[in-house]
């Protein structure tokens, strides 16, 4: 299995580690006791408070990194996925930030973790195209930097002046490109992608390294794998039918043409 990228850290790593311990203790206790995910989200939000502020600012970049890091894949449970979706819906975490973090972890492991890939596509369907994506709160700069660092957008597209709006647009471009490569690779039409997010790491011979699965569950996971490409294509069709995405792609295309024209004139 491909190694997951390191946890998105803040300057005060000890504070982040302490927050992770408190959050995951709350999650596991709530999961064991059968606490509804919405109530667990409230408890998790309370974990983000500190002595300096009784009302912590949300969306919280560290909380997003902690939840995704544990979800992929040390605590990959249905309850954790429900909690993550609840946190996105209530803006405890910034949806695009979560999607970027998931993209860097789930796509490479889509054969080992077909259920995670299916849930990732569902979250993409719900949150990738939203008119509230630019509302990142007081942690906007930190979230923007984390998205860029996670997906290497500025290195890929060679932009120097970076802001959240550009991160949103280039995330959409990157997601479309990555998922198209996934479809081609899963159908055997593409051996390796230029996008490192797509290429799978070493795969285990077991269907699930965490447990011995029954034959029925093994067949279910294999069916999910076979449906990867169709699910991705369905998402891409819905995504590209959005006027917001069409306009964004058009702007990127025009900017790229302008940049190439400027370079040609300079060389001339």
C-alpha atoms as an extended CHARMM CRD file, in Angstrom:
* protein
*
       268  EXT
         1         1  UNK       CA              0.0000000000        0.0000000000        0.0000000000  PROA      1               0.0000000000
         2         2  UNK       CA              1.2810000000        3.4330000000       -0.8680000000  PROA      2               0.0000000000
         3         3  UNK       CA              2.4440000000        5.3940000000        2.1210000000  PROA      3               0.0000000000
         4         4  UNK       CA              0.1580000000        8.2080000000        3.2200000000  PROA      4               0.0000000000
         5         5  UNK       CA              1.5470000000       11.7360000000        3.1250000000  PROA      5               0.0000000000
         6         6  UNK       CA              2.5790000000       13.1040000000        6.5030000000  PROA      6               0.0000000000
         7         7  UNK       CA              0.0810000000       14.8670000000        8.7060000000  PROA      7               0.0000000000
         8         8  UNK       CA             -0.3460000000       18.5130000000        7.8040000000  PROA      8               0.0000000000
         9         9  UNK       CA              1.4790000000       20.2120000000       10.6440000000  PROA      9               0.0000000000
        10        10  UNK       CA              1.3140000000       23.6450000000       12.1900000000  PROA      10              0.0000000000
        11        11  UNK       CA              4.2430000000       25.5820000000       13.6910000000  PROA      11              0.0000000000
        12        12  UNK       CA              3.2420000000       24.2690000000       17.1040000000  PROA      12              0.0000000000
        13        13  UNK       CA              3.4220000000       20.5290000000       16.4520000000  PROA      13              0.0000000000
        14        14  UNK       CA              2.9930000000       19.6540000000       20.1160000000  PROA      14              0.0000000000
        15        15  UNK       CA             -0.3390000000       21.4920000000       20.1870000000  PROA      15              0.0000000000
        16        16  UNK       CA             -1.4260000000       19.6190000000       17.0540000000  PROA      16              0.0000000000
        17        17  UNK       CA             -0.4300000000       16.2830000000       18.5920000000  PROA      17              0.0000000000
        18        18  UNK       CA             -2.3570000000       17.1050000000       21.7420000000  PROA      18              0.0000000000
        19        19  UNK       CA             -5.4000000000       18.0320000000       19.6790000000  PROA      19              0.0000000000
        20        20  UNK       CA             -5.1390000000       14.7580000000       17.7720000000  PROA      20              0.0000000000
        21        21  UNK       CA             -5.0760000000       12.7510000000       21.0150000000  PROA      21              0.0000000000
        22        22  UNK       CA             -8.1470000000       14.5500000000       22.3480000000  PROA      22              0.0000000000
        23        23  UNK       CA            -10.0730000000       14.3200000000       19.0870000000  PROA      23              0.0000000000
        24        24  UNK       CA             -9.4090000000       10.6230000000       18.4980000000  PROA      24              0.0000000000
        25        25  UNK       CA            -10.1500000000        9.7500000000       22.1290000000  PROA      25              0.0000000000
        26        26  UNK       CA            -13.5040000000       11.4990000000       21.7320000000  PROA      26              0.0000000000
        27        27  UNK       CA            -14.1930000000        9.7560000000       18.4180000000  PROA      27              0.0000000000
        28        28  UNK       CA            -13.3810000000        6.2610000000       19.6530000000  PROA      28              0.0000000000
        29        29  UNK       CA            -15.3480000000        6.7140000000       22.8790000000  PROA      29              0.0000000000
        30        30  UNK       CA            -18.3570000000        8.0280000000       20.9550000000  PROA      30              0.0000000000
        31        31  UNK       CA            -18.1300000000        5.2270000000       18.4150000000  PROA      31              0.0000000000
        32        32  UNK       CA            -17.9740000000        2.5760000000       21.1350000000  PROA      32              0.0000000000
        33        33  UNK       CA            -20.9790000000        4.0500000000       22.9450000000  PROA      33              0.0000000000
        34        34  UNK       CA            -23.0220000000        4.4850000000       19.7710000000  PROA      34              0.0000000000
        35        35  UNK       CA            -23.1910000000        8.2700000000       20.0300000000  PROA      35              0.0000000000
        36        36  UNK       CA            -24.7860000000        9.8220000000       16.8850000000  PROA      36              0.0000000000
        37        37  UNK       CA            -22.2350000000       11.2950000000       14.5100000000  PROA      37              0.0000000000
        38        38  UNK       CA            -23.7510000000       14.7790000000       14.7770000000  PROA      38              0.0000000000
        39        39  UNK       CA            -23.3280000000       14.7510000000       18.5480000000  PROA      39              0.0000000000
        40        40  UNK       CA            -19.7820000000       13.4450000000       18.2020000000  PROA      40              0.0000000000
        41        41  UNK       CA            -19.0890000000       16.3650000000       15.8500000000  PROA      41              0.0000000000
        42        42  UNK       CA            -20.2000000000       18.7450000000       18.6080000000  PROA      42              0.0000000000
        43        43  UNK       CA            -17.8260000000       17.0540000000       21.0580000000  PROA      43              0.0000000000
        44        44  UNK       CA            -14.9900000000       17.1800000000       18.5330000000  PROA      44              0.0000000000
        45        45  UNK       CA            -15.6000000000       20.9090000000       18.0270000000  PROA      45              0.0000000000
        46        46  UNK       CA            -15.2980000000       21.3750000000       21.7820000000  PROA      46              0.0000000000
        47        47  UNK       CA            -11.9040000000       19.6380000000       21.6470000000  PROA      47              0.0000000000
        48        48  UNK       CA            -10.6530000000       22.4590000000       19.4290000000  PROA      48              0.0000000000
        49        49  UNK       CA            -11.1200000000       25.0310000000       22.1920000000  PROA      49              0.0000000000
        50        50  UNK       CA             -8.1330000000       26.2430000000       24.1570000000  PROA      50              0.0000000000
        51        51  UNK       CA             -7.3210000000       28.4890000000       27.0570000000  PROA      51              0.0000000000
        52        52  UNK       CA             -6.8170000000       31.4890000000       24.7920000000  PROA      52              0.0000000000
        53        53  UNK       CA            -10.1950000000       31.2570000000       23.0930000000  PROA      53              0.0000000000
        54        54  UNK       CA            -13.4440000000       29.7010000000       24.2150000000  PROA      54              0.0000000000
        55        55  UNK       CA            -14.7980000000       30.0590000000       20.6720000000  PROA      55              0.0000000000
        56        56  UNK       CA            -12.2790000000       28.4740000000       18.2700000000  PROA      56              0.0000000000
        57        57  UNK       CA            -12.4160000000       29.5650000000       14.6410000000  PROA      57              0.0000000000
        58        58  UNK       CA            -13.8170000000       27.1950000000       12.0610000000  PROA      58              0.0000000000
        59        59  UNK       CA            -13.1960000000       25.7030000000        9.5700000000  PROA      59              0.0000000000
        60        60  UNK       CA            -10.1660000000       24.2740000000       11.3730000000  PROA      60              0.0000000000
        61        61  UNK       CA             -7.2200000000       23.2160000000        9.2070000000  PROA      61              0.0000000000
        62        62  UNK       CA             -5.5760000000       21.0530000000       11.8880000000  PROA      62              0.0000000000
        63        63  UNK       CA             -8.8210000000       19.2090000000       12.5830000000  PROA      63              0.0000000000
        64        64  UNK       CA             -9.2220000000       18.3620000000        8.8930000000  PROA      64              0.0000000000
        65        65  UNK       CA             -5.6790000000       16.9740000000        8.7120000000  PROA      65              0.0000000000
        66        66  UNK       CA             -6.1730000000       14.9370000000       11.8860000000  PROA      66              0.0000000000
        67        67  UNK       CA             -9.4440000000       13.3880000000       10.7490000000  PROA      67              0.0000000000
        68        68  UNK       CA             -8.2020000000       12.4640000000        7.2680000000  PROA      68              0.0000000000
        69        69  UNK       CA             -4.8600000000       11.1790000000        8.5490000000  PROA      69              0.0000000000
        70        70  UNK       CA             -6.6060000000        8.7700000000       10.9140000000  PROA      70              0.0000000000
        71        71  UNK       CA             -9.3150000000        7.8440000000        8.4550000000  PROA      71              0.0000000000
        72        72  UNK       CA             -6.6440000000        6.8500000000        5.9100000000  PROA      72              0.0000000000
        73        73  UNK       CA             -6.3640000000        4.1600000000        7.0470000000  PROA      73              0.0000000000
        74        74  UNK       CA             -5.6890000000        3.4020000000       10.7050000000  PROA      74              0.0000000000
        75        75  UNK       CA             -9.2710000000        4.1970000000       11.7230000000  PROA      75              0.0000000000
        76        76  UNK       CA            -11.1280000000        3.5610000000        8.4660000000  PROA      76              0.0000000000
        77        77  UNK       CA            -14.6260000000        2.8980000000        9.8150000000  PROA      77              0.0000000000
        78        78  UNK       CA            -18.1420000000        3.8180000000        8.6190000000  PROA      78              0.0000000000
        79        79  UNK       CA            -18.5710000000        5.8980000000       11.7730000000  PROA      79              0.0000000000
        80        80  UNK       CA            -15.4670000000        7.9550000000       10.9800000000  PROA      80              0.0000000000
        81        81  UNK       CA            -16.7100000000        8.6040000000        7.4410000000  PROA      81              0.0000000000
        82        82  UNK       CA            -20.0790000000        9.7420000000        8.7900000000  PROA      82              0.0000000000
        83        83  UNK       CA            -18.3350000000       12.0270000000       11.2630000000  PROA      83              0.0000000000
        84        84  UNK       CA            -16.1610000000       13.4900000000        8.5340000000  PROA      84              0.0000000000
        85        85  UNK       CA            -19.1870000000       14.2030000000        6.3390000000  PROA      85              0.0000000000
        86        86  UNK       CA            -20.9940000000       15.7580000000        9.2990000000  PROA      86              0.0000000000
        87        87  UNK       CA            -17.9580000000       17.9570000000        9.9890000000  PROA      87              0.0000000000
        88        88  UNK       CA            -17.8720000000       19.0810000000        6.3610000000  PROA      88              0.0000000000
        89        89  UNK       CA            -21.6000000000       19.8320000000        6.3260000000  PROA      89              0.0000000000
        90        90  UNK       CA            -21.3600000000       21.9430000000        9.4780000000  PROA      90              0.0000000000
        91        91  UNK       CA            -18.1410000000       23.6990000000        8.3510000000  PROA      91              0.0000000000
        92        92  UNK       CA            -16.0270000000       22.4000000000       11.2180000000  PROA      92              0.0000000000
        93        93  UNK       CA            -13.5900000000       21.5850000000        8.4430000000  PROA      93              0.0000000000
        94        94  UNK       CA            -13.2740000000       23.1950000000        5.0110000000  PROA      94              0.0000000000
        95        95  UNK       CA            -14.7320000000       20.7760000000        2.4150000000  PROA      95              0.0000000000
        96        96  UNK       CA            -12.1850000000       21.4700000000       -0.3170000000  PROA      96              0.0000000000
        97        97  UNK       CA             -9.3280000000       21.0230000000        2.1510000000  PROA      97              0.0000000000
        98        98  UNK       CA            -10.7080000000       17.6340000000        3.1660000000  PROA      98              0.0000000000
        99        99  UNK       CA            -11.1620000000       16.6090000000       -0.4730000000  PROA      99              0.0000000000
       100       100  UNK       CA             -7.5800000000       17.5950000000       -1.2900000000  PROA      100             0.0000000000
       101       101  UNK       CA             -6.2450000000       15.5740000000        1.6540000000  PROA      101             0.0000000000
       102       102  UNK       CA             -8.3840000000       12.5770000000        0.6740000000  PROA      102             0.0000000000
       103       103  UNK       CA             -7.3120000000       12.8590000000       -2.9650000000  PROA      103             0.0000000000
       104       104  UNK       CA             -3.6560000000       12.5090000000       -1.9900000000  PROA      104             0.0000000000
       105       105  UNK       CA             -4.3740000000        9.3520000000        0.0300000000  PROA      105             0.0000000000
       106       106  UNK       CA             -7.3650000000        7.4930000000       -1.3720000000  PROA      106             0.0000000000
       107       107  UNK       CA             -6.7280000000        7.4780000000       -5.1320000000  PROA      107             0.0000000000
       108       108  UNK       CA             -3.4070000000        5.6380000000       -4.8690000000  PROA      108             0.0000000000
       109       109  UNK       CA             -5.0110000000        3.0180000000       -2.6250000000  PROA      109             0.0000000000
       110       110  UNK       CA             -8.2600000000        2.5940000000       -4.5550000000  PROA      110             0.0000000000
       111       111  UNK       CA             -7.6960000000       -1.1350000000       -5.1820000000  PROA      111             0.0000000000
       112       112  UNK       CA             -6.7860000000       -1.8850000000       -1.5810000000  PROA      112             0.0000000000
       113       113  UNK       CA             -9.5420000000        0.3710000000       -0.2360000000  PROA      113             0.0000000000
       114       114  UNK       CA            -12.4260000000        0.2520000000       -2.7440000000  PROA      114             0.0000000000
       115       115  UNK       CA            -14.9960000000        1.2610000000       -0.1430000000  PROA      115             0.0000000000
       116       116  UNK       CA            -12.9520000000        4.3230000000        0.7750000000  PROA      116             0.0000000000
       117       117  UNK       CA            -12.6840000000        5.2270000000       -2.9130000000  PROA      117             0.0000000000
       118       118  UNK       CA            -16.4530000000        4.9390000000       -3.3440000000  PROA      118             0.0000000000
       119       119  UNK       CA            -17.0870000000        7.1700000000       -0.3140000000  PROA      119             0.0000000000
       120       120  UNK       CA            -14.4490000000        9.6230000000       -1.5450000000  PROA      120             0.0000000000
       121       121  UNK       CA            -16.2700000000        9.9380000000       -4.8730000000  PROA      121             0.0000000000
       122       122  UNK       CA            -19.5360000000       10.5010000000       -3.0180000000  PROA      122             0.0000000000
       123       123  UNK       CA            -17.9910000000       13.3260000000       -0.9860000000  PROA      123             0.0000000000
       124       124  UNK       CA            -16.5570000000       14.7730000000       -4.1900000000  PROA      124             0.0000000000
       125       125  UNK       CA            -20.0320000000       14.6820000000       -5.7300000000  PROA      125             0.0000000000
       126       126  UNK       CA            -21.5110000000       16.5480000000       -2.7810000000  PROA      126             0.0000000000
       127       127  UNK       CA            -18.8350000000       19.1360000000       -2.0950000000  PROA      127             0.0000000000
       128       128  UNK       CA            -16.4080000000       19.5660000000       -5.0240000000  PROA      128             0.0000000000
       129       129  UNK       CA            -18.6750000000       22.0600000000       -6.7590000000  PROA      129             0.0000000000
       130       130  UNK       CA            -20.1400000000       24.4700000000       -4.2560000000  PROA      130             0.0000000000
       131       131  UNK       CA            -20.7140000000       28.2030000000       -4.3070000000  PROA      131             0.0000000000
       132       132  UNK       CA            -19.5560000000       28.3700000000       -0.6860000000  PROA      132             0.0000000000
       133       133  UNK       CA            -16.0600000000       27.0330000000       -1.4460000000  PROA      133             0.0000000000
       134       134  UNK       CA            -14.4810000000       30.4700000000       -1.1290000000  PROA      134             0.0000000000
       135       135  UNK       CA            -15.7250000000       30.8650000000        2.4410000000  PROA      135             0.0000000000
       136       136  UNK       CA            -12.7170000000       29.3750000000        4.2330000000  PROA      136             0.0000000000
       137       137  UNK       CA            -12.9060000000       31.5020000000        7.3840000000  PROA      137             0.0000000000
       138       138  UNK       CA            -10.0150000000       33.0450000000        9.3200000000  PROA      138             0.0000000000
       139       139  UNK       CA             -7.6830000000       30.1080000000        8.5460000000  PROA      139             0.0000000000
       140       140  UNK       CA             -7.8960000000       30.7640000000        4.8010000000  PROA      140             0.0000000000
       141       141  UNK       CA             -4.1690000000       31.2210000000        4.2330000000  PROA      141             0.0000000000
       142       142  UNK       CA             -3.2420000000       28.0990000000        6.1690000000  PROA      142             0.0000000000
       143       143  UNK       CA             -5.8830000000       26.0550000000        4.3530000000  PROA      143             0.0000000000
       144       144  UNK       CA             -4.7640000000       27.3820000000        0.9610000000  PROA      144             0.0000000000
       145       145  UNK       CA             -1.1360000000       26.4970000000        1.6740000000  PROA      145             0.0000000000
       146       146  UNK       CA             -2.0910000000       23.0030000000        2.8380000000  PROA      146             0.0000000000
       147       147  UNK       CA             -4.1200000000       22.3650000000       -0.3380000000  PROA      147             0.0000000000
       148       148  UNK       CA             -1.1970000000       23.5340000000       -2.4540000000  PROA      148             0.0000000000
       149       149  UNK       CA              1.3670000000       21.5000000000       -0.5050000000  PROA      149             0.0000000000
       150       150  UNK       CA             -0.8170000000       18.3900000000       -0.5510000000  PROA      150             0.0000000000
       151       151  UNK       CA             -1.4990000000       18.3760000000       -4.3010000000  PROA      151             0.0000000000
       152       152  UNK       CA              1.5950000000       20.3270000000       -5.4250000000  PROA      152             0.0000000000
       153       153  UNK       CA             -0.6230000000       22.6070000000       -7.5030000000  PROA      153             0.0000000000
       154       154  UNK       CA              1.7440000000       25.5770000000       -7.7440000000  PROA      154             0.0000000000
       155       155  UNK       CA              4.5860000000       23.3030000000       -8.8830000000  PROA      155             0.0000000000
       156       156  UNK       CA              2.3920000000       21.5420000000      -11.4200000000  PROA      156             0.0000000000
       157       157  UNK       CA              0.8080000000       24.6340000000      -12.9400000000  PROA      157             0.0000000000
       158       158  UNK       CA              3.7360000000       27.0220000000      -12.3740000000  PROA      158             0.0000000000
       159       159  UNK       CA              1.7880000000       29.7880000000      -10.6650000000  PROA      159             0.0000000000
       160       160  UNK       CA              3.5860000000       32.1470000000       -8.2990000000  PROA      160             0.0000000000
       161       161  UNK       CA              0.7840000000       34.4070000000       -7.0410000000  PROA      161             0.0000000000
       162       162  UNK       CA             -1.3600000000       32.0190000000       -5.0410000000  PROA      162             0.0000000000
       163       163  UNK       CA             -4.7380000000       32.4920000000       -3.3820000000  PROA      163             0.0000000000
       164       164  UNK       CA             -7.7610000000       30.4270000000       -2.3840000000  PROA      164             0.0000000000
       165       165  UNK       CA             -9.6940000000       31.1730000000       -5.5770000000  PROA      165             0.0000000000
       166       166  UNK       CA             -6.8600000000       29.8080000000       -7.6690000000  PROA      166             0.0000000000
       167       167  UNK       CA             -6.6100000000       26.7730000000       -5.3750000000  PROA      167             0.0000000000
       168       168  UNK       CA            -10.3130000000       26.0300000000       -5.9260000000  PROA      168             0.0000000000
       169       169  UNK       CA            -10.0690000000       26.2730000000       -9.7110000000  PROA      169             0.0000000000
       170       170  UNK       CA             -6.8500000000       24.2770000000      -10.0250000000  PROA      170             0.0000000000
       171       171  UNK       CA             -8.1390000000       21.6530000000       -7.6150000000  PROA      171             0.0000000000
       172       172  UNK       CA            -11.0670000000       21.0970000000       -9.9970000000  PROA      172             0.0000000000
       173       173  UNK       CA             -8.6860000000       20.8350000000      -12.9600000000  PROA      173             0.0000000000
       174       174  UNK       CA             -6.4040000000       18.4630000000      -11.0570000000  PROA      174             0.0000000000
       175       175  UNK       CA             -9.3300000000       16.3060000000       -9.8940000000  PROA      175             0.0000000000
       176       176  UNK       CA            -10.7260000000       15.9430000000      -13.4110000000  PROA      176             0.0000000000
       177       177  UNK       CA             -7.3020000000       15.0460000000      -14.8160000000  PROA      177             0.0000000000
       178       178  UNK       CA             -6.5320000000       12.5760000000      -12.0160000000  PROA      178             0.0000000000
       179       179  UNK       CA             -9.8670000000       10.7740000000      -12.2290000000  PROA      179             0.0000000000
       180       180  UNK       CA             -9.6510000000       10.5000000000      -16.0240000000  PROA      180             0.0000000000
       181       181  UNK       CA             -6.2310000000        8.8990000000      -15.6090000000  PROA      181             0.0000000000
       182       182  UNK       CA             -7.7220000000        6.5690000000      -12.9810000000  PROA      182             0.0000000000
       183       183  UNK       CA            -10.3900000000        5.4310000000      -15.4330000000  PROA      183             0.0000000000
       184       184  UNK       CA             -7.8450000000        4.7870000000      -18.1820000000  PROA      184             0.0000000000
       185       185  UNK       CA             -5.4990000000        2.9940000000      -15.7890000000  PROA      185             0.0000000000
       186       186  UNK       CA             -8.2550000000        0.8260000000      -14.2830000000  PROA      186             0.0000000000
       187       187  UNK       CA             -9.3610000000       -0.1910000000      -17.7850000000  PROA      187             0.0000000000
       188       188  UNK       CA             -5.7910000000       -1.0660000000      -18.7450000000  PROA      188             0.0000000000
       189       189  UNK       CA             -5.4420000000        1.7500000000      -21.2790000000  PROA      189             0.0000000000
       190       190  UNK       CA             -2.8340000000        3.6170000000      -19.2590000000  PROA      190             0.0000000000
       191       191  UNK       CA              0.1300000000        1.8860000000      -17.6360000000  PROA      191             0.0000000000
       192       192  UNK       CA              1.3960000000        4.8610000000      -15.6480000000  PROA      192             0.0000000000
       193       193  UNK       CA              0.1560000000        8.3870000000      -15.2260000000  PROA      193             0.0000000000
       194       194  UNK       CA              2.2750000000       11.5210000000      -15.1160000000  PROA      194             0.0000000000
       195       195  UNK       CA              0.2130000000       12.4230000000      -12.0500000000  PROA      195             0.0000000000
       196       196  UNK       CA              1.7590000000       10.7270000000       -9.0230000000  PROA      196             0.0000000000
       197       197  UNK       CA             -1.5860000000       10.8520000000       -7.2160000000  PROA      197             0.0000000000
       198       198  UNK       CA             -2.9750000000        8.2450000000       -9.6240000000  PROA      198             0.0000000000
       199       199  UNK       CA             -0.2500000000        5.5980000000       -9.7450000000  PROA      199             0.0000000000
       200       200  UNK       CA             -0.8220000000        2.8920000000       -7.1870000000  PROA      200             0.0000000000
       201       201  UNK       CA              1.8060000000        1.8830000000       -4.6700000000  PROA      201             0.0000000000
       202       202  UNK       CA              2.7700000000       -1.7190000000       -3.9060000000  PROA      202             0.0000000000
       203       203  UNK       CA             -0.4280000000       -3.6960000000       -3.4250000000  PROA      203             0.0000000000
       204       204  UNK       CA             -0.9930000000       -6.4460000000       -0.8880000000  PROA      204             0.0000000000
       205       205  UNK       CA             -2.0210000000       -9.8510000000       -2.1490000000  PROA      205             0.0000000000
       206       206  UNK       CA             -4.8000000000       -9.8170000000        0.4410000000  PROA      206             0.0000000000
       207       207  UNK       CA             -8.0970000000       -8.1420000000       -0.3080000000  PROA      207             0.0000000000
       208       208  UNK       CA             -7.9820000000       -6.4330000000        3.0700000000  PROA      208             0.0000000000
       209       209  UNK       CA             -4.8180000000       -6.4690000000        5.1530000000  PROA      209             0.0000000000
       210       210  UNK       CA             -6.7420000000       -5.7080000000        8.3330000000  PROA      210             0.0000000000
       211       211  UNK       CA             -8.8910000000       -8.8290000000        8.5390000000  PROA      211             0.0000000000
       212       212  UNK       CA             -9.7500000000      -12.1870000000        7.0400000000  PROA      212             0.0000000000
       213       213  UNK       CA            -12.7540000000      -11.5700000000        4.8420000000  PROA      213             0.0000000000
       214       214  UNK       CA            -15.5180000000      -14.0060000000        4.0580000000  PROA      214             0.0000000000
       215       215  UNK       CA            -16.0220000000      -15.0360000000        0.4470000000  PROA      215             0.0000000000
       216       216  UNK       CA            -19.1430000000      -12.8910000000        0.1940000000  PROA      216             0.0000000000
       217       217  UNK       CA            -17.3290000000       -9.7870000000        1.4010000000  PROA      217             0.0000000000
       218       218  UNK       CA            -14.4040000000      -10.5210000000       -0.9020000000  PROA      218             0.0000000000
       219       219  UNK       CA            -16.7940000000      -10.7030000000       -3.8580000000  PROA      219             0.0000000000
       220       220  UNK       CA            -18.4180000000       -7.4520000000       -2.7540000000  PROA      220             0.0000000000
       221       221  UNK       CA            -15.0510000000       -5.6590000000       -2.6300000000  PROA      221             0.0000000000
       222       222  UNK       CA            -14.1050000000       -7.0360000000       -6.0260000000  PROA      222             0.0000000000
       223       223  UNK       CA            -17.3980000000       -5.7690000000       -7.4430000000  PROA      223             0.0000000000
       224       224  UNK       CA            -16.6220000000       -2.3350000000       -6.0100000000  PROA      224             0.0000000000
       225       225  UNK       CA            -13.2410000000       -2.4110000000       -7.7410000000  PROA      225             0.0000000000
       226       226  UNK       CA            -14.8410000000       -3.3040000000      -11.0470000000  PROA      226             0.0000000000
       227       227  UNK       CA            -17.2440000000       -0.3820000000      -10.6600000000  PROA      227             0.0000000000
       228       228  UNK       CA            -14.4380000000        2.1270000000       -9.9390000000  PROA      228             0.0000000000
       229       229  UNK       CA            -14.2390000000        3.4320000000      -13.4800000000  PROA      229             0.0000000000
       230       230  UNK       CA            -17.9900000000        3.6970000000      -13.9510000000  PROA      230             0.0000000000
       231       231  UNK       CA            -18.4250000000        5.5650000000      -10.6570000000  PROA      231             0.0000000000
       232       232  UNK       CA            -15.6000000000        7.9570000000      -11.5790000000  PROA      232             0.0000000000
       233       233  UNK       CA            -17.0510000000        8.5600000000      -15.0360000000  PROA      233             0.0000000000
       234       234  UNK       CA            -20.4780000000        9.2600000000      -13.5760000000  PROA      234             0.0000000000
       235       235  UNK       CA            -18.9640000000       11.7840000000      -11.1920000000  PROA      235             0.0000000000
       236       236  UNK       CA            -16.9780000000       13.4480000000      -13.9820000000  PROA      236             0.0000000000
       237       237  UNK       CA            -20.0990000000       13.7090000000      -16.1320000000  PROA      237             0.0000000000
       238       238  UNK       CA            -22.0070000000       15.4230000000      -13.3400000000  PROA      238             0.0000000000
       239       239  UNK       CA            -19.0680000000       17.6370000000      -12.4510000000  PROA      239             0.0000000000
       240       240  UNK       CA            -18.4350000000       18.8260000000      -15.9970000000  PROA      240             0.0000000000
       241       241  UNK       CA            -22.1210000000       19.6240000000      -16.5000000000  PROA      241             0.0000000000
       242       242  UNK       CA            -21.8050000000       22.3490000000      -13.8550000000  PROA      242             0.0000000000
       243       243  UNK       CA            -21.7230000000       25.8770000000      -15.2750000000  PROA      243             0.0000000000
       244       244  UNK       CA            -19.2890000000       26.8250000000      -12.5020000000  PROA      244             0.0000000000
       245       245  UNK       CA            -16.8360000000       24.1260000000      -13.6090000000  PROA      245             0.0000000000
       246       246  UNK       CA            -17.2490000000       24.9880000000      -17.2870000000  PROA      246             0.0000000000
       247       247  UNK       CA            -16.4310000000       28.6300000000      -16.6160000000  PROA      247             0.0000000000
       248       248  UNK       CA            -13.4590000000       27.6560000000      -14.4240000000  PROA      248             0.0000000000
       249       249  UNK       CA            -12.0190000000       25.3350000000      -17.0650000000  PROA      249             0.0000000000
       250       250  UNK       CA            -12.5140000000       27.9970000000      -19.7250000000  PROA      250             0.0000000000
       251       251  UNK       CA            -10.6450000000       30.5690000000      -17.6490000000  PROA      251             0.0000000000
       252       252  UNK       CA             -7.7580000000       28.1610000000      -17.0570000000  PROA      252             0.0000000000
       253       253  UNK       CA             -7.6290000000       27.3950000000      -20.7790000000  PROA      253             0.0000000000
       254       254  UNK       CA             -7.5480000000       31.0730000000      -21.7210000000  PROA      254             0.0000000000
       255       255  UNK       CA             -4.8940000000       31.8360000000      -19.0990000000  PROA      255             0.0000000000
       256       256  UNK       CA             -2.7370000000       28.9730000000      -20.3490000000  PROA      256             0.0000000000
       257       257  UNK       CA             -3.0750000000       30.2190000000      -23.9300000000  PROA      257             0.0000000000
       258       258  UNK       CA             -2.1180000000       33.7110000000      -22.8280000000  PROA      258             0.0000000000
       259       259  UNK       CA              0.8780000000       32.4060000000      -20.8930000000  PROA      259             0.0000000000
       260       260  UNK       CA              2.1020000000       30.3250000000      -23.8390000000  PROA      260             0.0000000000
       261       261  UNK       CA              1.6420000000       33.2880000000      -26.1910000000  PROA      261             0.0000000000
       262       262  UNK       CA              3.6700000000       35.5260000000      -23.8820000000  PROA      262             0.0000000000
       263       263  UNK       CA              6.4720000000       32.9720000000      -23.7400000000  PROA      263             0.0000000000
       264       264  UNK       CA              6.4790000000       32.6490000000      -27.5280000000  PROA      264             0.0000000000
       265       265  UNK       CA              6.6800000000       36.4180000000      -27.9500000000  PROA      265             0.0000000000
       266       266  UNK       CA              9.5100000000       36.5970000000      -25.4170000000  PROA      266             0.0000000000
       267       267  UNK       CA             11.4750000000       33.9120000000      -27.2490000000  PROA      267             0.0000000000
       268       268  UNK       CA             10.8140000000       35.6740000000      -30.5450000000  PROA      268             0.0000000000
